Amino acid sequence: MPTLSDTLARLKAARTAPVGRAPGPDRLSDLPGWRGSARLRARMFVPAALPDRAPLVVVLHGCKQDAAGYDAGAGWSTLAERHGFALLFPEQQTANNPNRCFNWFDPANAARGRGEAAAIAEMVGLMVDRYGLDPAQVFIGGLSAGGAMTAVMLATYPELFAGGAIIAGLPFGTARTVPQAFDRMRGQGGPRGDALATLVRDASDHRGPWPRLSIWHGDADRTVSDANVDILLDQWRPLHGAGDAPDHVGTIDGHRRRVWRDAAGRDAIEVIDIAGLGHGTPLGTGGEDGLGAAGPFMLEAGISSTRHIAAFWGLAEGAPTASPRPNRAPAPAPQASPAAPQDPIGRIIDDALRSAGLLR
């Protein structure tokens, strides 16, 4: 078990790390009509020539990042303009988390109808209604804490999403305190086996079909252990009725790609293992088809995760189109939530961190 001094040291390092802002202009605007629920900012990009009932992609940045910087680094707005889909970028604020991390481990923000999860679902409904988007083609992805929050959204609001993408992220529901979150980032502790899928099934009354999932991780990541890939697979394979072994193993742009298919034979889960990559979003910025710009946590890897994820979802060339999904009901309004229970040791540590100004 990590010591309090180890946890404090890691939080201090995160607090003093440089802001991860990739170079590039801010192409995003604020979502009209957003009330600022859960104190999240709602930023968006809508191409000038947006088709009727266009898809929507929700993008969640990582810690020490903002929406515009992540878009400039990953190149999402360039791809959206080219292929005709809208973008929503929920943006974390320092009032919620001093490192601008989404609070993926906090039960008050990571449950249906509560906090940040409910706010993001509300943003999705507002975007779909305002711009006449296709509710059967809504997708979500993110990096690190944004990837972990993607797992939260796929679990708590699965009916909203046709697909998701988790880059250097973590599974849903395995941490409830800051110390537990650091353990899970190391790949230590937490539920295993059948309990992982049960966490997702119990997060809502949804019983399928479940969103398709693209998982990306670098094997040199020292911030979030790539052991979380196997834990994510253990959480999502049973939901799709997929077996333990992949149905296909190949390469894409020189990186290993493993695929698990559902009972109908459709690609339900893919894992792209990036050899030698640290903690960040894999980019392919070179050549005529280069996309994005390298920067902190936005790492040149010779493969554009943005481009490939969009293809996996059926939004761009290069992969089968995702299966249509039924229309979704509007997301419920956020509800007030009681304080989440914590174990005594975790509460003592959290109180110490708040006193030190490292946790709100």
C-alpha positions in Angstrom: 0.0 0.0 0.0 1.4 3.4 -0.9 2.3 5.7 2.0 0.8 9.1 2.6 4.1 10.8 1.7 4.1 9.0 -1.6 0.6 10.1 -2.4 1.4 13.7 -1.4 4.6 13.7 -3.5 2.6 12.5 -6.6 0.0 15.1 -6.1 2.6 17.8 -5.7 4.3 16.7 -8.9 1.1 16.8 -10.8 0.2 20.2 -9.4 3.5 21.7 -10.5 3.7 19.9 -13.9 3.7 22.2 -17.0 0.3 22.8 -18.6 -0.2 20.5 -21.5 -1.1 22.9 -24.3 -0.4 21.9 -27.9 0.4 24.8 -30.2 -2.4 26.0 -32.5 -5.3 28.5 -32.7 -8.5 28.1 -30.7 -11.1 26.9 -33.2 -13.8 26.2 -30.6 -16.7 28.3 -29.5 -19.0 28.1 -26.4 -22.2 26.1 -26.7 -25.1 28.5 -26.8 -27.6 28.0 -24.1 -25.3 26.1 -21.7 -26.0 27.0 -18.1 -22.7 25.8 -16.7 -24.1 22.8 -14.7 -21.4 21.3 -12.4 -19.3 24.3 -13.3 -18.0 22.7 -16.5 -17.5 24.8 -19.6 -19.1 23.5 -22.8 -17.0 24.2 -26.0 -17.9 23.0 -29.5 -17.0 22.9 -33.1 -19.7 22.8 -35.9 -18.5 22.7 -39.5 -20.0 25.3 -41.8 -21.3 22.6 -44.1 -22.8 20.3 -41.5 -25.1 17.7 -43.0 -28.6 17.0 -41.7 -28.6 14.5 -38.8 -24.8 14.6 -38.6 -22.9 12.5 -36.0 -21.5 14.1 -32.8 -18.2 13.3 -31.2 -17.6 14.2 -27.5 -13.9 14.8 -26.6 -12.6 14.8 -23.0 -9.2 16.4 -22.4 -6.6 15.1 -19.9 -5.3 16.7 -16.7 -3.4 20.0 -17.2 -5.1 20.5 -20.6 -8.0 22.5 -22.0 -10.4 21.9 -24.8 -8.8 24.2 -27.4 -5.3 22.8 -26.7 -6.4 19.2 -27.0 -8.2 19.9 -30.2 -5.2 21.6 -31.7 -3.0 18.7 -30.7 -5.3 15.8 -31.7 -6.7 17.5 -34.9 -10.3 16.7 -34.2 -11.8 19.8 -35.7 -9.8 19.3 -38.9 -11.2 15.8 -39.3 -14.7 17.0 -38.4 -14.6 19.7 -41.1 -13.4 17.1 -43.6 -16.0 14.4 -42.8 -19.0 16.5 -41.7 -19.6 15.8 -38.0 -20.0 18.0 -34.9 -17.7 18.2 -31.8 -18.5 18.8 -28.2 -15.6 19.5 -25.8 -16.6 19.5 -22.1 -13.9 21.5 -20.3 -12.9 21.0 -16.7 -12.3 24.1 -14.5 -9.8 24.6 -11.7 -12.7 25.3 -9.3 -13.6 21.6 -9.7 -10.1 20.2 -9.7 -6.9 22.2 -9.3 -5.2 20.1 -12.0 -8.2 20.4 -14.4 -8.7 16.6 -14.2 -12.2 15.2 -14.6 -13.2 13.7 -11.3 -13.6 10.2 -12.6 -13.0 8.6 -9.2 -15.5 10.7 -7.2 -18.9 9.0 -6.7 -20.5 12.5 -6.6 -19.3 13.1 -10.2 -19.1 9.6 -11.6 -22.7 8.3 -11.3 -25.8 8.7 -13.4 -27.7 11.8 -12.5 -24.8 13.3 -10.6 -22.2 16.1 -11.0 -19.9 16.0 -14.0 -21.4 12.9 -15.5 -24.9 14.4 -15.6 -23.6 17.7 -16.9 -21.8 16.0 -19.8 -25.0 14.0 -20.6 -27.0 17.3 -20.5 -24.5 18.9 -22.9 -25.0 16.0 -25.4 -28.8 16.5 -25.3 -28.4 20.2 -25.9 -26.0 19.7 -28.9 -28.2 17.1 -30.5 -31.4 19.3 -30.2 -29.8 22.6 -31.2 -28.0 21.3 -34.3 -30.4 18.5 -35.4 -27.7 15.8 -34.9 -28.3 12.1 -35.1 -28.9 10.7 -31.6 -27.9 7.3 -32.9 -24.5 8.5 -33.9 -23.0 10.0 -30.7 -19.5 8.9 -29.7 -17.2 9.8 -26.9 -13.4 9.6 -26.2 -10.7 11.0 -24.1 -7.2 10.9 -22.7 -6.0 9.9 -19.2 -8.5 11.4 -16.7 -10.6 12.2 -19.8 -10.3 8.5 -20.8 -11.4 7.4 -17.3 -14.3 9.9 -17.5 -15.2 8.4 -20.9 -15.4 5.0 -19.1 -17.8 6.7 -16.6 -20.0 8.0 -19.4 -20.1 4.7 -21.3 -21.2 3.0 -18.0 -23.6 5.5 -16.6 -25.2 6.7 -19.9 -24.6 3.8 -22.3 -27.9 4.5 -24.2 -26.4 7.9 -25.3 -23.4 6.5 -27.1 -22.8 4.3 -30.1 -19.0 4.0 -29.4 -16.2 5.2 -27.1 -12.4 5.5 -27.1 -10.2 5.3 -24.0 -6.6 6.6 -24.4 -4.3 5.9 -21.5 -7.3 5.6 -19.3 -8.9 3.5 -16.6 -12.0 1.3 -16.1 -15.2 2.5 -14.5 -16.0 2.3 -10.8 -12.8 0.9 -9.4 -11.8 3.9 -7.3 -13.7 6.1 -4.9 -10.9 8.2 -3.2 -7.7 9.9 -4.3 -5.4 7.2 -2.8 -7.4 4.5 -4.6 -7.2 6.5 -7.8 -3.4 6.5 -7.6 -3.4 2.8 -6.9 -5.5 2.1 -10.0 -3.3 4.3 -12.1 -0.5 2.0 -11.1 -2.6 -1.0 -12.0 -2.9 -2.1 -8.4 -5.9 -3.2 -6.4 -9.6 -2.9 -7.2 -12.2 -5.4 -8.4 -11.3 -8.2 -10.7 -13.1 -10.8 -12.8 -16.9 -10.8 -13.0 -17.2 -7.8 -10.6 -15.8 -5.5 -13.2 -18.7 -6.0 -15.7 -21.2 -5.9 -12.9 -20.0 -2.4 -12.0 -21.1 -1.3 -15.5 -24.4 -3.2 -15.5 -25.3 -1.7 -12.1 -24.5 1.8 -13.2 -27.8 2.2 -15.1 -30.9 0.1 -16.1 -29.5 -0.3 -19.6 -29.2 -3.9 -20.9 -27.8 -3.4 -24.3 -26.7 -3.0 -27.0 -23.4 -1.7 -25.5 -21.2 0.9 -27.1 -18.2 -0.2 -29.2 -14.9 0.5 -27.6 -11.4 1.5 -28.9 -8.6 1.2 -26.3 -5.2 2.8 -26.8 -2.1 2.6 -24.5 1.6 3.0 -24.7 3.8 0.4 -23.0 6.2 3.1 -21.7 3.5 5.0 -19.9 4.7 5.7 -16.4 1.6 7.8 -15.4 -1.2 5.2 -16.0 0.0 1.6 -16.2 -0.8 -0.3 -19.3 -2.1 -3.0 -16.9 -5.3 -1.1 -17.1 -5.8 -2.4 -20.7 -6.4 -5.9 -19.4 -8.7 -4.6 -16.7 -10.7 -2.6 -19.3 -11.0 -5.7 -21.4 -12.2 -7.8 -18.4 -14.8 -5.1 -17.8 -16.2 -4.8 -21.4 -15.7 -8.2 -23.0 -18.5 -9.9 -21.0 -20.9 -7.0 -21.9 -20.4 -7.8 -25.6 -20.3 -11.6 -25.2 -16.7 -11.7 -26.4 -14.3 -14.4 -25.6 -11.0 -14.2 -23.7 -8.8 -14.5 -26.8 -9.0 -11.9 -29.6 -10.8 -12.8 -32.8 -8.2 -11.0 -34.9 -4.6 -9.9 -34.3 -2.8 -7.7 -36.8 -1.0 -4.4 -37.2 -2.0 -0.9 -38.1 0.8 1.6 -39.1 3.3 -0.7 -37.5 1.4 -1.1 -34.1 -0.3 -4.2 -32.8 -4.1 -4.2 -33.1 -6.3 -6.8 -31.4 -10.0 -7.1 -32.1 -12.8 -8.9 -30.2 -16.1 -9.5 -31.9 -19.6 -9.7 -30.5 -22.1 -12.5 -31.0 -23.2 -11.1 -34.3 -19.6 -11.1 -35.6 -19.1 -7.3 -35.5 -15.9 -5.7 -34.2 -17.0 -4.7 -30.7 -13.6 -3.9 -29.0 -10.2 -3.1 -30.4 -6.9 -2.5 -28.5 -4.0 -0.7 -30.1 -0.8 -1.3 -28.2 1.8 1.5 -28.9 5.3 0.3 -28.4 7.6 2.8 -26.7 4.9 5.4 -26.1 4.7 7.3 -22.9 1.7 9.0 -21.4 -0.3 10.9 -24.1 -2.4 10.8 -27.2 -0.7 9.0 -30.2 -0.3 11.3 -33.2 0.6 10.9 -36.8 1.5 14.4 -37.9 3.7 13.7 -40.9 3.0 13.5 -44.6 0.1 14.8 -46.6 -2.4 13.1 -44.3 -0.7 14.4 -41.1 -3.1 15.4 -38.4 -2.6 17.5 -35.2 0.5 18.9 -33.6 2.8 17.4 -31.0 3.1 19.0 -27.6 2.9 18.0 -23.9 0.9 14.7 -23.6 0.3 14.9 -27.4 3.0 12.4 -28.7 4.2 11.7 -32.2 3.8 7.9 -32.7 3.5 7.5 -36.5 -0.2 6.8 -36.1 -3.1 9.2 -35.7 -5.4 7.9 -32.9 -7.9 10.6 -33.9 -8.1 9.4 -37.5 -8.2 5.7 -36.7 -10.8 6.1 -33.9 -13.1 8.0 -36.3 -12.7 5.3 -38.8 -13.5 2.6 -36.2 -16.7 4.4 -35.4 -17.6 4.7 -39.1 -17.1 8.5 -39.3 -14.1 8.4 -41.7 -12.6 6.0 -44.3 -10.7 3.0 -43.1 -13.0 0.8 -41.0 -16.5 -0.7 -41.1 -19.4 1.7 -40.3 -20.7 1.3 -36.7 -24.1 -0.4 -36.5 -27.1 2.0 -36.1 -28.4 2.5 -32.6 -32.0 3.2 -31.5 -33.0 6.8 -30.7 -32.2 7.7 -27.1 -34.4 9.3 -24.6 -33.3 12.8 -23.4 -30.8 12.6 -20.5 -32.3 13.2 -17.1 -31.7 16.4 -15.3 -28.8 16.4 -12.7 -29.9 15.5 -9.2 -28.4 16.5 -5.9 -26.4 13.7 -4.4 -25.4 12.9 -0.8 -21.8 12.8 0.1 -20.2 9.5 -0.9 -19.1 7.2 1.9 -15.3 6.6 2.2 -13.2 4.2 4.1 -11.8 5.7 7.4 -8.2 5.7 6.1 -9.1 7.2 2.8 -11.1 10.0 4.6 -8.2 10.9 6.8 -5.8 11.1 3.8 -8.4 13.1 1.8 -8.8 15.6 4.7 -5.0 16.0 4.9 -4.8 16.6 1.2 -7.6 19.3 1.4 -5.7 20.9 4.3 -2.6 21.0 2.1 -4.6 22.6 -0.7 -4.1 19.6 -3.0 -7.7 18.5 -3.1 -10.9 20.5 -3.2 
